[in-house]
Amino acid sequence: MKRLAALLVCAAAVCVGAGSAGAAAAQPPATPATQAPKVLRTSFPIAETGFDPVKITDLYSRTVTPHIFEGLYTYDHLARPPKIVPLTAEGYPEVSKDFRVWTVRIKPGIFFAEDEAFKGANGQQTRRELVAQDYVYAFKRFADPANKSAVWSYLEEFAIEGLQAQRETALKDKKPFDYDAPVAGLRALDRYTFQVRLDKPRPSLLALLASSDLLGAVAREVVEHYGDSIEGHPVGTGPFKLAQWRRGSLIVLERNPSYRDVFYSAEPAADDAEGQALLARFKGRKLPMIDRVEVSIISEQQPRWLSFLNGKIDHVSVPGEYVNQAMPNGKVAPNLAKQGIRGYRVIQPDSTFTYFNMDDATVGGTTPDKVALRRAISLAIDIDREIRMLLRGQAIPAQSPLVPHTSGYDPAFKSEMSEYNPARAKALLDLYGYVDKDGDGWRDMPDGSALVLEIATQPDQKSRQADELWKRDMNAIGIRTKFATGQWPEQLKQANAGKLMMWNLGVTAAGPDGQDALGTLHGPQAGGQNLARFKLAEMDEIFDRMGAIPDGPERDALFQRAKLLAVAYMPYRHHVHRYTNDLVHPWLLGYRRPVFWQEWWHKVDIDEGLRK
């Protein structure tokens, strides 16, 4: 599944190596621990939407939740290429030869964070142990129609035996979802054994089980206790708990006192000098190594950059307009290096894109004239100028929905997706009747009505700059553009409901399987991952076949065909894959940018003695 993010950010979801200026060996030596709490101060450029895993899709909320909730598996923090390892599971799952039955044994003695939801009848706090049924419940919540989960369309494709039928029963009878009714595909075989049974082979299920941000264990008592306010009361078994939340302003996590003994361990490659240095330094340290995380929401680039320079936040993905002064040629500027600031430049497994609502009367549809309009719009977008002016050179053109470092991505693949050809765009528009019929200087629809593109956007400076480039490109081919400005979380709701014509977004891969990217083109996921609401029988057949086979030549051929269809119908105009340039202050120790996962706050240390 993809993590959605605003266009100006990475949601989500990375080159396998670190930047030249970020070698772990260059980090300052550790200093003796002090009594002062160790606080990691970081920032988000866009507001979170909430912390109930079943109701979130955005990168920012899904960066917080895996620090609170825990899935059965996770990613080795230092392994490159990425490697999935047990988290709450005792070991790797037992998997049937046909990839349809997955059985996992959970470690005994793992407890949820203390919460009033676990108080007994006498008001006394009770320790609540993690059991297999908690994962059964977590999965079922996505199928409950009352939760209106945008992730359900993605989870549905794993074909968990009986889960769809239970959802349909709730919809048909218009009754509450029956969480007590048995589902053949989700079973707690005993207190600590969790089993998933699928109607179809799904070799990629392990990556789903490593999604702590969405499928971390949830206690039913907590959900029932907090009811409609559950998004502000996340309670998990992870290293942190939510201590404070001012929506769209501040998120504070504190160390979970109930967290079990977990120690820093990893398996970096033998030739990974940075990873080996980090392992040597931190191996055996109890996690989390810090006491508190403070996340400030800073939407504008300049205040975010100044917050880093002034030591108010400990690390930053350098805003585009400052990247050349901060990391010229990919290396930390001398004035910053003298302060001990370290830098990391990596290519992310992400894509920025413009989606067209296929149900919209203006830009939607699969008839030749509608396809021609979308392709003309695509051909008019000057991606090279966008990379130069908006992204300061920190991106490469995207050729398809597939993103770097996932299966199916081919850096040698080239397509019309990245072509800039306004003359060809004008010819396409003329050919299909998108001409100026009333003499006002703007193109009209073939039936003579006004042709106006309405694009959702945000009020921040970066979005305004992107809007200016877009308007310039569309003006050049005679198409009028209107911008509908709003807050990102609200626009995400409208997008899921199919109420926006167009929107510029970014996505970050949440795992190594490139098929997740094709979920944006999968008809049954319309209203979820498929914001464009694109429906094409051949694409759906490719998606379904791909999910049943492991990586190999047959799957590669399916990826190739899917990419060609995506370019031909153009429901999404993919723009770029971005570099990220991270800077960290000398008191932040052990930093390494994750690949697909977001949970790393508990894997770093803070030397408060070095902080300004």
VODREN-908481 format. One line per 5 residues: number of its first residue (from 0); their letters; for each residue x negated, y negated, z negated of C-alpha. Coordinates in nm, 4 decimals. Layout:
! residues N
NUM	A	X:Y:Z  ...
This chain:
! residues 612
0	MKRLA	0.0000:0.0000:0.0000  -0.1095:-0.3561:0.0672  -0.1318:-0.6360:-0.1856  0.0208:-0.9576:-0.0595  -0.1628:-1.2816:-0.1076
5	ALLVC	-0.1222:-1.6380:0.0033  -0.3137:-1.7246:0.3168  -0.5701:-1.9331:0.1312  -0.6763:-1.6481:-0.0913  -0.7977:-1.3011:-0.0651
10	AAAVC	-0.4002:-1.0661:-0.2189  -0.4953:-0.7296:-0.1505  -0.8022:-0.5740:-0.1463  -1.5551:-0.6036:0.0416  -1.8595:-0.4848:0.1875
15	VGAGS	-2.0092:-0.1804:0.0229  -2.3162:-0.3798:-0.0758  -2.3605:-0.6996:-0.2747  -2.4886:-1.0376:-0.1606  -2.8587:-1.0990:-0.1322
20	AGAAA	-2.8622:-1.3349:-0.4286  -2.6641:-1.1085:-0.6563  -2.9000:-0.8267:-0.7467  -2.8279:-0.6948:-1.0925  -3.1964:-0.6927:-1.1751
25	AQPPA	-3.1919:-1.0726:-1.1533  -2.9384:-1.1049:-1.4323  -3.0627:-1.2561:-1.7586  -3.1444:-1.0164:-2.0409  -2.8726:-0.9399:-2.2897
30	TPATQ	-2.8769:-1.1295:-2.6150  -2.7768:-0.9980:-2.9540  -2.4055:-0.9828:-3.0102  -2.2519:-1.2677:-3.2060  -1.9444:-1.2865:-3.4210
35	APKVL	-1.7697:-1.5266:-3.1840  -1.5079:-1.3619:-2.9617  -1.6279:-1.2919:-2.6111  -1.3952:-1.4666:-2.3686  -1.3841:-1.4224:-1.9916
40	RTSFP	-1.2415:-1.7340:-1.8283  -1.1176:-1.6916:-1.4740  -0.8562:-1.8365:-1.2398  -0.5926:-1.7557:-0.9796  -0.5239:-1.9929:-0.6880
45	IAETG	-0.1572:-1.8899:-0.6746  0.0943:-1.8217:-0.9512  0.1740:-1.4691:-1.0599  0.5306:-1.3366:-1.0245  0.5507:-1.1173:-1.3377
50	FDPVK	0.4095:-0.8072:-1.5054  0.6699:-0.5386:-1.4549  0.4933:-0.3018:-1.2121  0.8161:-0.1956:-1.0440  0.8980:-0.5517:-0.9353
55	ITDLY	0.5663:-0.6890:-0.8125  0.3799:-0.6800:-0.4812  0.1526:-0.9837:-0.5030  -0.2222:-0.9672:-0.5568  -0.2227:-1.1946:-0.8610
60	SRTVT	0.0265:-1.0026:-1.0748  -0.1350:-0.6792:-0.9581  -0.4701:-0.8027:-1.0816  -0.3311:-0.8352:-1.4333  -0.1259:-0.5151:-1.4596
65	PHIFE	-0.4089:-0.2597:-1.4137  -0.5814:-0.4099:-1.7165  -0.2716:-0.3281:-1.9226  -0.1364:-0.0106:-1.7629  -0.3287:0.3001:-1.6639
70	GLYTY	-0.2707:0.5425:-1.3806  -0.3875:0.9002:-1.3845  -0.6943:0.8109:-1.1787  -0.9069:0.5091:-1.0978  -1.2065:0.4138:-0.8855
75	DHLAR	-1.5671:0.4498:-0.9961  -1.6631:0.0862:-1.0447  -2.0127:0.1236:-0.8990  -1.9695:0.3959:-0.6362  -2.0092:0.2805:-0.2756
80	PPKIV	-1.8366:0.4167:-0.0733  -1.5444:0.4189:-0.3171  -1.4843:0.7297:-0.5237  -1.1693:0.8208:-0.7181  -1.2312:0.9531:-1.0703
85	PLTAE	-1.0046:1.0632:-1.3598  -0.8713:0.7955:-1.5941  -0.6011:0.9397:-1.8188  -0.6220:1.2748:-1.6401  -0.8517:1.5436:-1.7774
90	GYPEV	-0.9830:1.6228:-1.4315  -0.8887:1.6244:-1.0673  -0.5448:1.7589:-0.9734  -0.4699:2.1119:-0.8702  -0.3442:2.0790:-0.5120
95	SKDFR	-0.1641:2.3411:-0.3058  -0.3121:2.4306:0.0320  -0.0307:2.2513:0.2113  -0.0819:1.9294:0.0081  0.2737:1.9446:-0.1239
100	VWTVR	0.2267:2.0382:-0.4909  0.0005:1.8297:-0.7126  -0.0482:1.9215:-1.0804  -0.2370:1.7021:-1.3270  -0.3352:1.7643:-1.6892
105	IKPGI	-0.3344:1.4496:-1.9073  -0.5850:1.3922:-2.1864  -0.4248:1.4277:-2.5310  -0.4797:1.1514:-2.7856  -0.4171:0.8476:-2.5642
110	FFAED	-0.1860:0.5886:-2.7232  0.0124:0.2897:-2.6062  -0.0653:-0.0508:-2.7509  0.1306:-0.1219:-3.0679  0.4601:-0.2962:-3.0017
115	EAFKG	0.7860:-0.3618:-3.1834  0.9573:-0.1320:-2.9337  0.7893:0.1590:-3.1132  0.9087:0.0697:-3.4615  1.1082:0.3411:-3.6307
120	ANGQQ	1.4463:0.3131:-3.8037  1.2721:0.1978:-4.1221  1.0918:-0.0800:-3.9356  0.7541:0.0891:-3.9647  0.5200:0.0818:-3.6659
125	TRREL	0.4645:0.4250:-3.5129  0.1828:0.5322:-3.2838  0.3213:0.6274:-2.9466  0.1149:0.8875:-2.7605  0.0982:0.8990:-2.3817
130	VAQDY	0.2738:1.2067:-2.2451  0.3472:1.3463:-1.8999  0.7066:1.2244:-1.9141  0.5807:0.8642:-1.9088  0.4530:0.9140:-1.5544
135	VYAFK	0.7780:1.0826:-1.4541  0.9616:0.7757:-1.5838  0.7240:0.5318:-1.4114  0.7857:0.6954:-1.0735  1.1629:0.7105:-1.1235
140	RFADP	1.1849:0.3385:-1.1949  1.0924:0.2597:-0.8336  1.3880:0.4649:-0.7111  1.6368:0.2935:-0.9417  1.8437:0.0595:-0.7178
145	ANKSA	1.8918:-0.1800:-1.0096  1.5208:-0.2656:-1.0008  1.5329:-0.3694:-0.6336  1.1714:-0.2673:-0.5951  1.0063:-0.3779:-0.2732
150	VWSYL	0.7588:-0.0935:-0.3285  1.0278:0.1747:-0.3007  1.0108:0.1801:0.0798  0.6401:0.2617:0.0497  0.6805:0.5210:-0.2237
155	EEFAI	0.9693:0.6793:-0.0356  0.7307:0.7847:0.2403  0.5578:1.0276:0.0055  0.8806:1.2313:0.0158  0.8981:1.3279:-0.3518
160	EGLQA	1.1394:1.6178:-0.3660  1.4824:1.5131:-0.4937  1.3970:1.1507:-0.5761  1.5650:0.9994:-0.2697  1.8758:1.2073:-0.3387
165	QRETA	1.8949:1.0775:-0.6943  1.8673:0.7207:-0.5679  2.1424:0.7794:-0.3112  2.3671:0.9232:-0.5800  2.3297:0.6062:-0.7865
170	LKDKK	2.4048:0.3922:-0.4819  2.7057:0.5990:-0.3756  2.8643:0.6299:-0.7195  2.7748:0.2697:-0.8139  2.6651:0.3952:-1.1512
175	PFDYD	2.3435:0.3391:-1.3480  2.0492:0.5480:-1.2362  2.0369:0.8665:-1.4433  1.6839:0.8836:-1.5817  1.7686:1.2007:-1.7724
180	APVAG	1.8730:1.3948:-1.4639  1.5967:1.6347:-1.3553  1.4164:1.5672:-1.0278  1.2492:1.8710:-0.8740  0.9574:1.6662:-0.7435
185	LRALD	0.8760:1.4892:-1.0719  0.8304:1.7201:-1.3668  0.6630:1.7253:-1.7047  0.5708:2.0946:-1.7231  0.4731:2.0448:-2.0846
190	RYTFQ	0.3741:1.7526:-2.3064  0.0539:1.6837:-2.1133  0.1091:1.8342:-1.7662  0.2543:1.6215:-1.4860  0.3539:1.7705:-1.1508
195	VRLDK	0.4557:1.6109:-0.8219  0.6240:1.8221:-0.5516  0.6654:1.6784:-0.2023  0.8931:1.7641:0.0871  0.6062:1.6963:0.3295
200	PRPSL	0.2284:1.7375:0.3174  0.0662:1.4216:0.1866  -0.3154:1.4521:0.1648  -0.3432:1.0879:0.0572  -0.1423:1.1236:-0.2653
205	LALLA	-0.4557:1.1022:-0.4816  -0.5003:0.7348:-0.3903  -0.1418:0.6698:-0.4995  -0.2138:0.8333:-0.8347  -0.5054:0.5902:-0.8712
210	SSDLL	-0.2740:0.2867:-0.8536  -0.2810:0.1637:-1.2109  -0.1377:-0.1706:-1.1016  0.1900:-0.0074:-0.9945  0.2008:0.3493:-1.1237
215	GAVAR	0.0435:0.3122:-1.4618  0.2286:0.4927:-1.7407  0.5333:0.3086:-1.8741  0.7103:0.3893:-2.2013  1.0860:0.4112:-2.1648
220	EVVEH	1.1386:0.2699:-2.5130  0.9662:-0.0541:-2.4097  1.1775:-0.1027:-2.0977  1.5018:-0.0350:-2.2852  1.3989:-0.2540:-2.5772
225	YGDSI	1.3174:-0.5647:-2.3695  1.5754:-0.5225:-2.0944  1.5811:-0.8139:-1.8504  1.2783:-0.9751:-2.0142  1.0525:-0.6744:-1.9508
230	EGHPV	0.8374:-0.8663:-1.6987  0.6982:-1.0700:-1.9876  0.6407:-0.7725:-2.2175  0.4069:-0.5279:-2.0448  0.2931:-0.2525:-2.2816
235	GTGPF	0.0482:0.0085:-2.1615  -0.2404:0.2278:-2.2670  -0.5078:0.0101:-2.1041  -0.7926:-0.1966:-2.2482  -0.5939:-0.5191:-2.2881
240	KLAQW	-0.2517:-0.6404:-2.3921  -0.0669:-0.9581:-2.2994  -0.1144:-1.2187:-2.5707  0.0213:-1.5339:-2.4043  0.1957:-1.6262:-2.0823
245	RRGSL	0.2906:-1.9688:-1.9515  0.4372:-1.8900:-1.6113  0.2369:-2.0391:-1.3288  -0.0108:-2.1969:-1.5710  -0.1914:-1.9617:-1.8123
250	IVLER	-0.2222:-1.5876:-1.8727  -0.4086:-1.4611:-2.1781  -0.5022:-1.1001:-2.2442  -0.6571:-0.9729:-2.5664  -0.8370:-0.6510:-2.6497
255	NPSYR	-0.5961:-0.3642:-2.7198  -0.6787:-0.2421:-3.0737  -0.5182:0.0928:-2.9911  -0.7448:0.1559:-2.6942  -0.9230:0.4872:-2.7191
260	DVFYS	-1.2999:0.5342:-2.7072  -1.3934:0.4787:-2.3434  -1.7548:0.4205:-2.2478  -1.9196:0.2641:-1.9453  -2.0124:0.5286:-1.6915
265	AEPAA	-2.0443:0.5409:-1.3138  -2.2152:0.7201:-1.0274  -2.3750:0.4650:-0.7948  -2.5584:0.5983:-0.4924  -2.9248:0.6813:-0.5465
270	DDAEG	-3.0325:0.4080:-0.3042  -2.7976:0.1459:-0.4523  -3.0469:-0.0661:-0.6461  -2.7858:-0.3053:-0.7815  -2.5545:-0.0262:-0.8941
275	QALLA	-2.8358:0.1692:-1.0542  -2.9528:-0.1414:-1.2435  -2.6003:-0.2058:-1.3743  -2.5648:0.1552:-1.4836  -2.8988:0.1496:-1.6636
280	RFKGR	-2.8017:-0.1664:-1.8470  -2.4477:-0.0796:-1.9531  -2.4212:0.2996:-1.9610  -2.2656:0.4164:-2.2867  -2.1276:0.0736:-2.3886
285	KLPMI	-1.7807:0.0937:-2.5372  -1.5071:-0.0682:-2.3304  -1.3799:-0.3308:-2.3116  -1.6993:-0.5260:-2.3691  -1.5103:-0.8544:-2.4109
290	DRVEV	-1.2364:-0.9595:-2.6506  -1.0208:-1.1910:-2.4461  -0.9388:-1.2940:-2.0879  -0.7975:-1.6362:-2.0046  -0.6574:-1.6821:-1.6528
295	SIISE	-0.5773:-2.0376:-1.5441  -0.3655:-2.1017:-1.2351  -0.5544:-2.3655:-1.0334  -0.3972:-2.4026:-0.6907  -0.6061:-2.6833:-0.5445
300	QQPRW	-0.9590:-2.6104:-0.4256  -1.1386:-2.9119:-0.5701  -1.0177:-2.8696:-0.9310  -1.0979:-2.4975:-0.9113  -1.4482:-2.5665:-0.7819
305	LSFLN	-1.5107:-2.8371:-1.0426  -1.3855:-2.6036:-1.3162  -1.6580:-2.3608:-1.2197  -1.9309:-2.6240:-1.1930  -1.8324:-2.7570:-1.5355
310	GKIDH	-1.8436:-2.4107:-1.6883  -1.4706:-2.3996:-1.7589  -1.4333:-2.0767:-1.5617  -1.7013:-1.8094:-1.5453  -1.6801:-1.7069:-1.1823
315	VSVPG	-1.5217:-1.8319:-0.8634  -1.4630:-1.7267:-0.5068  -1.6064:-2.0422:-0.3541  -1.3346:-2.2483:-0.1820  -1.3989:-2.2756:0.1912
320	EYVNQ	-1.4779:-2.6452:0.2016  -1.7608:-2.5992:-0.0513  -1.9109:-2.2738:0.0727  -2.1842:-2.4237:0.2875  -2.3119:-2.6408:0.0050
325	AMPNG	-2.2796:-2.3605:-0.2517  -2.4135:-2.0680:-0.0486  -2.5847:-2.1917:0.2677  -2.6718:-1.8974:0.4927  -2.5225:-1.6615:0.2368
330	KVAPN	-2.7672:-1.7514:-0.0407  -2.7122:-1.9492:-0.3589  -2.8061:-2.3149:-0.3194  -3.1315:-2.4008:-0.5025  -2.9650:-2.6457:-0.7416
335	LAKQG	-2.7232:-2.3737:-0.8528  -2.9852:-2.0992:-0.8616  -3.1891:-2.3116:-1.1048  -2.8938:-2.2894:-1.3441  -2.9032:-1.9098:-1.3278
340	IRGYR	-2.5902:-1.8898:-1.1114  -2.5742:-1.5716:-0.9047  -2.3991:-1.5190:-0.5726  -2.2358:-1.2350:-0.3814  -2.1208:-1.2512:-0.0178
345	VIQPD	-1.9090:-0.9617:0.1076  -1.6551:-0.8905:0.3806  -1.3168:-0.8077:0.2339  -1.0756:-0.5296:0.3275  -0.8163:-0.7931:0.4071
350	STFTY	-0.6331:-0.9625:0.6894  -0.4591:-1.2953:0.7297  -0.1589:-1.2959:0.9583  0.1533:-1.4697:1.0802  0.4607:-1.2519:1.0777
355	FNMDD	0.7659:-1.2950:1.2994  1.1013:-1.1926:1.1545  1.2232:-0.9397:1.4101  1.5839:-1.0007:1.3046  1.5563:-1.3725:1.3782
360	ATVGG	1.7501:-1.5017:1.6791  1.4580:-1.7125:1.8007  1.1416:-1.5046:1.7585  1.2787:-1.1548:1.6890  1.3743:-0.8647:1.9124
365	TTPDK	1.1952:-0.6261:2.1468  1.3373:-0.7424:2.4817  1.0736:-0.8613:2.7316  1.1518:-1.2291:2.6814  1.1124:-1.2086:2.3032
370	VALRR	0.7902:-1.0087:2.3295  0.6612:-1.2668:2.5784  0.7382:-1.5513:2.3351  0.5471:-1.3891:2.0486  0.2534:-1.3025:2.2716
375	AISLA	0.2451:-1.6566:2.4085  0.2399:-1.7979:2.0567  -0.0435:-1.5597:1.9733  -0.2450:-1.6579:2.2789  -0.2112:-2.0255:2.1831
380	IDIDR	-0.3721:-1.9813:1.8403  -0.7363:-2.0884:1.8423  -0.8875:-1.8397:1.5983  -1.2456:-1.9584:1.6520  -1.1436:-2.3125:1.5526
385	EIRML	-0.9574:-2.1733:1.2512  -1.2706:-1.9902:1.1418  -1.4892:-2.2980:1.1944  -1.2657:-2.5671:1.0498  -1.0438:-2.3939:0.7975
390	LRGQA	-1.2658:-2.1093:0.6804  -1.6055:-2.2743:0.7299  -1.7310:-1.9781:0.9273  -1.6479:-1.7292:0.6540  -1.4435:-1.4802:0.8582
395	IPAQS	-1.4397:-1.2602:1.1661  -1.1492:-1.2327:1.4134  -0.8962:-0.9556:1.3462  -0.8141:-0.7266:1.6367  -0.5366:-0.5173:1.4786
400	PLVPH	-0.3560:-0.4560:1.1467  -0.6405:-0.2288:1.0293  -0.8863:-0.3870:0.7856  -1.2563:-0.3256:0.7205  -1.3614:-0.0329:0.5012
405	TSGYD	-1.0427:0.1676:0.5583  -0.9851:0.4703:0.7795  -0.8775:0.3741:1.1302  -1.0726:0.0479:1.1352  -1.3136:0.0298:1.4274
410	PAFKS	-1.5415:-0.2768:1.4467  -1.5909:-0.2071:1.8193  -1.2169:-0.2287:1.8963  -1.1242:-0.5489:2.0825  -0.7766:-0.6639:2.1826
415	EMSEY	-0.5540:-0.9526:2.2861  -0.4931:-1.0110:1.9144  -0.8009:-1.2348:1.9024  -0.7690:-1.3912:2.2493  -0.7286:-1.7667:2.2816
420	NPARA	-0.5808:-1.8513:2.6221  -0.3310:-2.1407:2.6235  -0.3102:-2.1353:3.0047  -0.1934:-1.7755:2.9981  0.0451:-1.8610:2.7131
425	KALLD	0.2061:-2.1354:2.9216  0.2370:-1.9017:3.2200  0.4157:-1.6405:3.0067  0.6571:-1.9002:2.8730  0.7306:-2.0329:3.2211
430	LYGYV	0.7835:-1.6822:3.3581  1.0454:-1.5949:3.0961  1.2377:-1.9218:3.1064  1.0974:-2.1045:2.8030  1.0790:-2.4377:2.9853
435	DKDGD	1.1768:-2.7986:2.9151  1.5380:-2.8048:3.0323  1.6465:-3.1400:2.8850  1.3410:-3.3465:2.9716  1.2403:-3.4342:2.6155
440	GWRDM	0.8892:-3.2935:2.6560  0.9473:-2.9769:2.4513  1.0193:-2.6267:2.5711  1.3683:-2.4849:2.5213  1.5083:-2.1356:2.4926
445	PDGSA	1.6091:-1.9622:2.8187  1.9755:-2.0435:2.7407  1.8950:-2.4147:2.7059  1.9095:-2.4361:2.3246  1.6200:-2.5922:2.1355
450	LVLEI	1.3095:-2.3802:2.0783  1.1855:-2.4656:1.7293  0.9563:-2.2530:1.5168  1.0185:-2.2797:1.1417  0.7243:-2.1631:0.9326
455	ATQPD	0.7191:-2.1229:0.5564  0.4267:-2.2936:0.3876  0.2975:-2.4092:0.0490  0.2236:-2.7612:-0.0793  -0.1497:-2.7142:-0.1483
460	QKSRQ	-0.4218:-2.8841:0.0536  -0.5486:-2.5682:0.2220  -0.2012:-2.4817:0.3472  -0.1591:-2.8342:0.4795  -0.4843:-2.8018:0.6736
465	ADELW	-0.3686:-2.4693:0.8193  -0.0358:-2.6275:0.9150  -0.2148:-2.9054:1.1019  -0.4121:-2.6552:1.3088  -0.0992:-2.4535:1.3800
470	KRDMN	0.0949:-2.7621:1.4898  -0.1897:-2.8699:1.7176  -0.1970:-2.5283:1.8852  0.1793:-2.5171:1.9368  0.1955:-2.8767:2.0590
475	AIGIR	-0.0583:-2.7829:2.3250  0.1872:-2.5378:2.4821  0.4967:-2.7522:2.4270  0.6568:-2.5722:2.1310  0.8002:-2.7681:1.8401
480	TKFAT	0.7183:-2.6570:1.4858  0.8862:-2.7294:1.1542  0.7358:-2.6408:0.8170  0.9469:-2.5295:0.5212  0.7453:-2.6059:0.2082
485	GQWPE	0.8080:-2.4087:-0.1095  0.6490:-2.2201:-0.3958  0.4849:-1.8930:-0.3013  0.6721:-1.6599:-0.5421  1.0083:-1.7915:-0.4251
490	QLKQA	0.9123:-1.7640:-0.0611  0.8051:-1.4048:-0.1198  1.1576:-1.3279:-0.2417  1.3018:-1.4916:0.0703  1.0625:-1.2968:0.2910
495	NAGKL	1.1638:-0.9652:0.1338  1.5273:-1.0592:0.1949  1.4599:-1.1393:0.5624  1.5450:-1.5088:0.5255  1.2273:-1.6599:0.6716
500	MMWNL	1.1579:-1.6935:1.0433  0.7786:-1.6959:1.0102  0.5168:-1.7098:0.7356  0.1383:-1.7139:0.7166  0.0066:-1.4658:0.4608
505	GVTAA	-0.2849:-1.2474:0.3671  -0.2977:-0.8842:0.2631  -0.5641:-0.6888:0.0814  -0.5987:-0.3132:0.1017  -0.5169:-0.1321:-0.2200
510	GPDGQ	-0.6937:0.1875:-0.1125  -0.9175:0.3457:0.1507  -0.6403:0.4901:0.3706  -0.5772:0.2751:0.6768  -0.2273:0.4148:0.7084
515	DALGT	-0.1193:0.1757:0.4350  -0.1739:-0.1130:0.6785  0.0639:0.0513:0.9241  0.3368:0.0410:0.6610  0.3877:-0.3176:0.7791
520	LHGPQ	0.5051:-0.1691:1.1113  0.7073:0.1212:0.9726  1.0804:0.0746:1.0254  1.2010:0.2406:0.7019  0.9822:-0.0032:0.5036
525	AGGQN	1.1633:-0.3112:0.6385  1.2216:-0.5507:0.3494  0.9251:-0.4065:0.1633  0.5781:-0.3784:0.3155  0.7316:-0.4420:0.6565
530	LARFK	0.8134:-0.8112:0.6169  0.8569:-0.8481:0.9936  1.1341:-0.5855:0.9884  0.9786:-0.4271:1.2955  1.1462:-0.1076:1.4147
535	LAEMD	1.0084:0.1106:1.6939  1.0723:0.4842:1.7163  0.7257:0.5656:1.8514  0.5558:0.3751:1.5706  0.7687:0.5531:1.3109
540	EIFDR	0.6773:0.8898:1.4623  0.3070:0.7997:1.4484  0.3368:0.6898:1.0868  0.5170:1.0061:0.9804  0.2732:1.2346:1.1611
545	MGAIP	-0.0272:1.0493:1.0250  0.0898:1.0945:0.6666  0.0941:1.4734:0.7020  -0.2620:1.5275:0.8254  -0.6061:1.4565:0.6786
550	DGPER	-0.8601:1.2236:0.8378  -1.0084:1.3580:1.1607  -0.9926:1.3236:1.5404  -0.6140:1.3737:1.5588  -0.5539:1.1030:1.3026
555	DALFQ	-0.8037:0.8714:1.4751  -0.6082:0.9046:1.8003  -0.2889:0.8097:1.6181  -0.4583:0.5024:1.4737  -0.5685:0.4002:1.8224
560	RAKLL	-0.2171:0.4279:1.9653  -0.0689:0.2394:1.6692  -0.3117:-0.0470:1.7196  -0.2191:-0.0765:2.0862  0.1527:-0.0827:2.0047
565	AVAYM	0.0957:-0.3502:1.7392  -0.0765:-0.5710:1.9953  0.1805:-0.5047:2.2679  0.4872:-0.5965:2.0606  0.3126:-0.8558:1.8370
570	PYRHH	0.5467:-0.8555:1.5321  0.2407:-0.9792:1.3429  -0.0292:-1.2058:1.4744  -0.3325:-1.1020:1.2721  -0.5876:-1.3807:1.2405
575	VHRYT	-0.9065:-1.2880:1.0538  -1.0843:-1.0687:0.8036  -1.2494:-1.2941:0.5482  -1.5808:-1.3045:0.3746  -1.5716:-1.3913:0.0092
580	NDLVH	-1.8530:-1.5814:-0.1565  -1.8494:-1.5234:-0.5290  -2.0524:-1.7257:-0.7770  -2.0952:-1.6268:-1.1410  -2.2493:-1.8116:-1.4334
585	PWLLG	-2.5484:-1.6567:-1.6121  -2.3453:-1.5726:-1.9207  -2.1165:-1.3387:-1.7206  -2.3026:-1.0084:-1.7241  -2.2381:-0.6979:-1.5177
590	YRRPV	-2.0233:-0.8531:-1.2459  -1.9717:-0.6592:-0.9249  -1.6856:-0.7287:-0.6864  -1.4533:-0.4284:-0.6604  -1.3585:-0.2822:-0.3237
595	FWQEW	-0.9898:-0.1853:-0.3415  -0.9168:-0.1854:-0.7099  -0.8642:-0.4993:-0.9193  -0.9519:-0.3782:-1.2684  -1.2968:-0.4953:-1.3707
600	WHKVD	-1.2491:-0.7377:-1.6586  -1.3236:-0.4668:-1.9145  -1.6431:-0.3704:-1.7291  -1.8238:-0.7025:-1.7834  -1.9869:-0.8664:-2.0829
605	IDEGL	-2.0110:-1.2292:-2.1917  -2.3149:-1.3828:-2.3592  -2.1487:-1.6667:-2.5500  -2.4897:-1.7980:-2.6498  -2.5639:-1.8936:-2.2891
610	RK	-2.2294:-2.0586:-2.2227  -2.2367:-2.4361:-2.1869
